[in-house]
Amino acid sequence: MATYERGDYVKIEFPDETTGIGEWMWVRVQRCDDEKRLVFGTLDNEPVSDYGEKVRLGTELAVSYAQVREHKKASDLRSKN
């Protein structure tokens, strides 16, 4: 079984190289590659920082496992509704 499954959510830390203050945002997982330690998904919230149109709600991303700060299983989210 993969570390992260389709429909899971991971909170990713996006560092800001200008200010040094990171922003944490949720990404909805499409798939992951455990061998390369990458999670692929779409950004699920609006960024507070300006990333020059590179990162916005719905942006498709490939992110290192090292940037994951929190993980919520899709099954956990469904059971609370």
N, C-alpha and C positions, 0 to 999 in steps of 0.2 A: 504494500500500500504506500502511496506517495505521501510525503510530508504534508502537503497541502492539496486539497481536492477542489474540483470545480464547484463554485458557489460559496466556498469559504471566504472569509474576509481576513486580511492581514493589515495591521497598522504599520506603515512604513515611515521611517525618518528620512526626510529630505533636507540635507544640509544646505545652508545658505552661505556660500563662500564669501559674500560681501560683508554680512553682519556677523557671521559665525554662529547665529542662532538658528537651530533646526526647526522645521515644521513637520508635524506628524499628520499623515493622512491615511484614509482607508482605501484599500485596493481590493476589488472583488476578483477572486482567483478564477482564471480560465484553465490553467494547467501549471505544472511545475516540472522542473528537471532536477531531480535529486543529485544526479552525477555532477552537474555543473553548478548546483546550488543556486538555481534561478527560479523565481516565481513570475509567471506571466499573467497579466490581468488588466483591468480597467480602473482608473481612478474613480472613486465613488463619492467624492466631495469636492467642493470648490476650494482651491488654494487661497490662503490669506496673502501670501507673498506673490509678487509679480515675477513670473518665470518667462516673460517675453513670449507668450502664446505657445511655449513648448510644453507646458503642463497645465491642464485645465480639466474640469469635470468630463469624464468619458475618455480621456487620453489612454491609449493602450501603452502599457509599460512592461519592461522586463527588469526585474529588480533582484539584487543579490539577497540571499537569505540573511546576510550580515546586517541588512537594513531593517529587518522585521523586528518590531518591538512588541507586538501583540498578535494573537491569532484567535479567531472565533470560527468554530465549525458551523457549516450551514445548518446542520441538524440541530445545533443548540439554538440558533436564531429562530428556526421554524417552530420549535417546541414552546417558545415563549409567546407566540402569537395566538 
